[in-house]
Amino acid sequence: MAGLFHYFEQILKLDRSEIRYLDADLVFARLEDDSIYEAAYGDAVMDVTEEQDATTFIIVGGRLHGVRASVKNKLPLRDTPILRWSMIDVQQGDGLVLETARGEIVLIDGGDNKLYARHLAARYAGTSKALPLQPDAIIVTHGDADHFAGLSEIRKTENQKKIDPKNRLFLAPDRVLHNGLAKRPGKRPDKTDRPDREQFGATKVVDGTRFITELIDDLESLPNEELNVPFREWRDTLQHWQARREALGLKPMLVRRVDHTMAAAFDFLQGETGLDTQVLGPIVETVGNKPGLRFLKAPPNTAELHLQEEVGATGSDSASHTINGHSVAFRMQYGNVRIMLTGDMNHESMNRLRHAIPEAQLRAEVLKTPHHGSADFDFKFLKAVSPVVSMISSGDEDTSKEYIHPRATLVSALGRASRGDTGIVFITELAAFFAVRGYATEVDPSNAARKKAFFAFERTNFGIIHVRSDGERVLAFTHSGKRGMNEAYGFRVDGQGKIKVAPRLTTVR
């Protein structure tokens, strides 16, 4: 295990025994410049001192590491850390961070731009080539660029010339897990269009169903001409991190595909007290004595797709639906609290999973909603999960990446499927805040005489969604554009999955 405590001890040079953790839901402290510092349940602090009219503490980790802050009231503290989830606003795409109570760091996807890299550089400030952050795992749920190309942006921060040093992040991951599908270029070597059935290598048709039989563990096995551009960059990134581990005398980075038969893929979390991980997908089938993934079909164009029960019988083989549907999916249970991760699963794959396992094994208090809130979902799957908190990662970036996420039908379905009468649906782009800046001028860098006026907004708050839990108590919250104001909800989960919502949160100022 490396992860969070390695970061505290090796990079920040802290004695872990001196670190405490906040036990209030929300804390709004004052810094010496009179600005407000927002903290929450489970955040690390040290050197807590109770004075006559204030409690002061030192912030641990991040850009403000080592800065002293104060509140006017007593500060509730705990000696042990908790489990912390964060869904990062990466616009169109997914990027999540898990920190377990034992200190493992798991990065899940990474968007396709610099936003995930910027968040991690701020969250884990102080890394270097000699002392990189060592995530216990990076999980790439599937090979669409909006889920993994941003991980290569992390590697690029190391050597970019025009970059603030505080935005650099050095990594040396222990392992990388993925779904085994590698995308080929859109064109064949002869410049003709590559059809969907050739997008993932060798296939075999059995009883009228096409299966992908060329599942990849390591991208090193494929030549350049068999990888599209994001996958080539990703292979270079993996080689870069592997070389760093070798230079530091660390064990080689494990890179492997996972599927529903591989419970041991999460053995690195096995020692975590009270944490159990169940791998749910992708679902492989035996094809000629080897594992294969069936080609999924393009869904019918209907507003009630989510209600259909017959799936995959008609429609053409679709590469995009196949790579989405076969996302790495898993459910984590920490004490009484369960969290469901779904990647970009779609109606067909959700339906197949629902029929493959008992619905009780799908139930979860927290749901990472599939595919950014696409209309391509299975309503009965959502009802089986019966979430209390649903998290949707979506955001406007440019017209080439506009898919109308989340769909109105999906948001309505989450409300109907939510457990009890207080369902909580968080959406990253709705949690973001834009400030009006008025008219600005855009200058063409190739011709300074070319100028274009436009009305400008500045994103002053990114829509990050947080979930914190000790295995029974849960806090789910987002930030806002106004300091000292958050949308936040707390509840408790008993051993039977019954929910008790906190009527009010504990807030310290």
HELIX and SHEET records of a PDB file:
HELIX    1   1 GLY A    3  HIS A    6  1                                   4    
HELIX    2   2 TYR A    7  ILE A   11  3                                   5    
HELIX    3   3 ARG A   16  GLU A   18  5                                   3    
HELIX    4   4 LEU A  115  ARG A  123  1                                   9    
HELIX    5   5 ALA A  145  LYS A  156  1                                  12    
HELIX    6   6 PRO A  165  ASN A  167  5                                   3    
HELIX    7   7 ASP A  196  GLU A  198  5                                   3    
HELIX    8   8 LEU A  219  SER A  221  5                                   3    
HELIX    9   9 ASN A  224  GLU A  226  5                                   3    
HELIX   10  10 VAL A  229  ALA A  247  1                                  19    
HELIX   11  11 ALA A  263  LEU A  269  5                                   7    
HELIX   12  12 LEU A  305  LEU A  307  5                                   3    
HELIX   13  13 ALA A  319  GLY A  325  1                                   7    
HELIX   14  14 HIS A  347  ALA A  356  1                                  10    
HELIX   15  15 GLU A  359  GLN A  361  5                                   3    
HELIX   16  16 PRO A  370  GLY A  373  5                                   4    
HELIX   17  17 PHE A  379  VAL A  385  1                                   7    
HELIX   18  18 THR A  399  LYS A  401  5                                   3    
HELIX   19  19 ALA A  408  ALA A  417  1                                  10    
HELIX   20  20 THR A  428  ALA A  431  1                                   4    
SHEET    1   A 5 ARG A  68  VAL A  71  0                                        
SHEET    2   A 5 THR A  55  ILE A  59 -1                                        
SHEET    3   A 5 ALA A  44  GLU A  50 -1                                        
SHEET    4   A 5 ILE A  19  LEU A  22 -1                                        
SHEET    5   A 5 LEU A  77  ARG A  78 -1                                        
SHEET    1   B 3 ILE A  36  ALA A  40  0                                        
SHEET    2   B 3 LEU A  26  ARG A  30 -1                                        
SHEET    3   B 3 THR A 507  VAL A 508  1                                        
SHEET    1   C10 LEU A 254  ARG A 257  0                                        
SHEET    2   C10 ARG A 175  HIS A 178  1                                        
SHEET    3   C10 ALA A 137  ILE A 139  1                                        
SHEET    4   C10 ILE A 105  ASP A 109  1                                        
SHEET    5   C10 GLY A  95  GLU A  99 -1                                        
SHEET    6   C10 LEU A  83  MET A  87 -1                                        
SHEET    7   C10 ILE A 465  SER A 469 -1                                        
SHEET    8   C10 ARG A 473  THR A 478 -1                                        
SHEET    9   C10 GLU A 487  VAL A 493 -1                                        
SHEET   10   C10 ILE A 499  VAL A 501 -1                                        
SHEET    1   D 4 THR A 203  VAL A 206  0                                        
SHEET    2   D 4 THR A 209  ILE A 212 -1                                        
SHEET    3   D 4 LYS A 290  ARG A 294 -1                                        
SHEET    4   D 4 GLU A 285  VAL A 287 -1                                        
SHEET    1   E 6 LEU A 275  GLY A 281  0                                        
SHEET    2   E 6 ALA A 329  TYR A 334 -1                                        
SHEET    3   E 6 VAL A 337  LEU A 341 -1                                        
SHEET    4   E 6 VAL A 366  LYS A 368  1                                        
SHEET    5   E 6 VAL A 389  ILE A 392  1                                        
SHEET    6   E 6 ILE A 424  ILE A 427  1                                        
SHEET    1   F 2 PHE A 433  ASP A 444  0                                        
SHEET    2   F 2 ASN A 447  ASN A 461 -1                                        
END                                                                             
